[in-house]
Amino acid sequence: MKKKIGKMKKKILKIFIVAFAFVFILAAHFYISPQAFFGAKLFQNPVFSAVADNVRGFGHSSESQSWISFNCASDPSVGGQNIFTFNFITSEASTEPTMHFSFPSCAENDYGVNIDDNTGEISGKALSDHYGWIDFNHTTNPFEPKAFYNSSTKAITGTAFVESLGTVDGKINFQDIILDVDGYWHGHMTNGDMGNIKLNCDDSTPTSTHPDCIDSFFKVKYVMPLKLETLSAPNWSIEQVCSSFANKAILRWETSGDPQSAYRVIIDTDSVRDDDTPYFDSGKVISPAQQFICPDGDSCTLDYGTSYYFWVQLYNSVDEPIDWIQFNTNEDGHTLTNNEEYNIANSPNPNLTFTTYRHDFPEPSFVWTPTEIVIGEEVEFEGGAEYYTDAFPNSNPETCTDSTCDFAWSTTVASNISNATNSTTTIIFTQSTDGSVILNVTAPDGYVCDGVEPLSVDYETPIWKEVKPW
């Protein structure tokens, strides 16, 4: 009986020790600022919609040993989200899960900081584990100047308000805060009670004891709006047509800001996107790819000699669509890359369209005899080509003759060409080396392709004859 009582006392003592340790750690965590309890109480009150807020991440102050969360949607795997971790064992046989005291999730409290993409005004609230709410709103922050982002200089200036410290001690000053090309904040904030607040683990502040990125990875980032910066078509050159086919286009774009998660492309034969069923609609494509190829092996095809309008809609990292962008070479960053003259001559709105080639291009070919080429000896080349017409853009080709097509011979090896502009010619090579012969063919409508064949020019093999030495 005494043994059972002794075991029970030990168990009660162990529970008491664990509970005492828990209370001690909790008190130690909040010893710097009793306002933390005030802030923690606010955890239960919704503040702002973090889904639409575009500032994410965590800051840290080593003087006050406090963390600041700029958005409840910040990545929970990035440093600073756990105020502390407490692990305890209730028995030798089992281990209880680790306890985390963290910033509230968005389900518990939907808060965040936002930069207006048009005006640069900074609004919303961040949350400190020790000091509670930090107010960036222009109407409720009592300090001047208000918080702004300058998209030209990439600088963030102004102040914020630590509500629990009041209108005397609650001012946070921004110190040389600059955004890099990826939207990460560099610089720091200062407050008399909180000290220097580091915003990026890669940076240094006047206080050198902040954790670095190895100790704790934390950064504040402005998730800049996804923007389409460039748009081009058809990106299908003469060289590509000569090795493939003509009625193809690669619609390309480049973006800035928030990563693209998906896209949608509409191709049409009139300039109004939503007046009727479009010629082609890709639907939403889940992909970061910044181009669309037509034909795509599925449902997108293009006719020969046709002008097409097209639009692109992109989706940001949280799957929100941006506005449709129509291809328009009058806009900066929009480029018509190929078949410009035909597009200008045949499109009703050449600045809004790309135009496919009229038909496939000529297909040159040639043979030569003798096949073994020796330096200084005459070699006969016989060339030919097939070409296509508007009536039959990719079938029933016509055969080129000297009267219907233009021929031009050239070579990368030193040589003498007897007649460079006939379908047949002779060439005497004057250099022993590897190289190539090129037959350039221009079809009746001006489309041009090269036929290229590699060859090797050798010295004549000497004839050996054995003779007696006497």
Helices and strands as residue ranges (DSSP letters): H 2-29, H 35-42, E 55-61, E 66-69, E 82-86, E 99-102, E 113-115, E 122-128, E 132-135, E 148-150, E 155-157, E 159-162, G 163-165, H 166-169, E 171-179, E 185-191, E 195-198, E 220-222, E 227-233, H 238-242, E 249-256, E 262-268, E 280-281, E 285-286, E 291-294, E 307-315, E 325-326, E 334-336, H 340-346, E 353-355, E 363-369, E 373-374, E 378-387, E 398-399, E 406-411, E 415-417, E 424-429, E 434-442, E 448-458
